[in-house]
């Protein structure tokens, strides 16, 4: 696994988790606590997976795509 990617993935997951808890507690208080917890966990994991695959991988194996010369 690329450790450089985790510099971006972990903060994204933390931001999503904090935002999810904030929004669910303030705007959707009628949702049961267990459901709020499951929504927060799901959102955090999905955002982590998406961020892991969408952030570019930097490495020596990567060919620079600069276009035709």
N, C-alpha and C positions, 0 to 999 in steps of 0.2 A: 504494500500500500504506500501511496505517496504521502510523506509527512508534510510536504509543502502545501498540499491541498487542504489539510486539516487546519491550516492557519485561517482559512476562509470558512470552512464548513462548520467548525465549532461555534464561532461568533454568530453565524446565521441561525444555527439551531437555538442558541441562547436568546437571541432577539425574538425569534418566532415563539418560543416558549413564554417569554415575559409578556409579549403582546397578546398571546392567546389567553393567558391567565387574566390579564388586565381587562380585555374586552369581555370575556365570559363573566367575570365578577361584576363589572359595572353595567353592561348593557343587556346581559342575558342571565339575570339572577334567578329566573324561574327554572332554568335547566338544573336538574339534579347534580349534586356534587360528583358522583361517580361518573356521570356522563361528561361533565366538564373535564375531569381528569383524563378520561379516555380520548376526548377531543384534543386536549393539549399534547398528550403523548403521541397521538397519531400525526398531528400537524408538525411536531418537532421532528419525528422520524422521516416523514415524507420530505420535509424541507432539507434535511440533512442529505438524503439520498439524491435529491435533485441538484443540490449545490455541489455534491461530490462529482456528479457526472457532467454538469454544465460548466464548472470552472475549468479553464484550460490547464492542461498538464504541461508542466515545464520540465524538460529533461534533455539529455543528450541524444536520445533516440529520435526526438522530434525533428522533422525536416521543416525548415523555415519556408513558409509559403509567401514569398514576396512578389510573385508574379513573373511574367516573362521579361527577359532582359533584351 
